[in-house]
Amino acid sequence: MTLFRTAACTLLCLISLPSFALSEQGQAQLQSLQDRWAEINYQLPKEQREKAFASLSEQAQKAVAAEPNAAELQIWNGIILSTYAGSKGGLGALGLVKEAKASLEQGLALDPKALSGSAYTSLGSLYYQVPGWPVGFGDDEKAEAMLKQALAINPDGIDPNYFYADYLTRAKRYAEAKVALEKALQAPARPNRLSADAGRKAEIQALLAKVNAELE
């Protein structure tokens, strides 16, 4: 997603759909998707990621097809599609981003608090990274509203604080970004997401160094 430039919400008014608990098989699929995503995103060389994310996206869509009313799987399908788009890059990635948005919106409609509000975090990150009209749907105001909603649900989470800090950095609101980054570093560990936490913390440290340089 890093390739896309910076670009209330009507999504807050979505009619809630019935959400269903994940089956045992769905839980296993979710964990598999999360683990493989972290491996691809943080361990594979960049030139190998597009193909790997394409394969993972197929796995995610099969999981969603099996349990379409599971908010968690809809959210992770959206996360994988958006990261796949970032690896693909260029205008050809916009179709993937739109698919990601639709899947995240579906997850949000099913259960806004699923995965500690991750749909808000991921949609917010899309809104500030995707180009605005007429190329894409990017919208900084919607991005900030989404990210703040994610923080309202999960104020101490590593991801909502990191992405809000990234948004603030792009908006040159460096002092606010530093506060969010320092909070992200203090986020409690997620026992089933240790690899993702390690990768995210490396991103946080890199962004914090940039923010500190701007504040000097």
Buried (B, 14 or more C-beta within 10 A) or exposed (E): BEEBBBBEBEBEEBEEBEBBEBEEEBBEBBEBBBBBBBBBBBEBEEEEBBBBBBEBBEBBBEBBEEBEBBBBBBBBBBBBBBBBBBBBEEEEBBEBBBBBBBBBBBBBBBBBBBBBBBBBBBBBBBBBBBBBEEEBBBBBEBBBBBBBBBBEBBEEBBBBBBBBBBBBBBBEBBEBBBBBBBBBBEBEEBEEBEBBBEBBBEBBEEBBEBBEEEEE
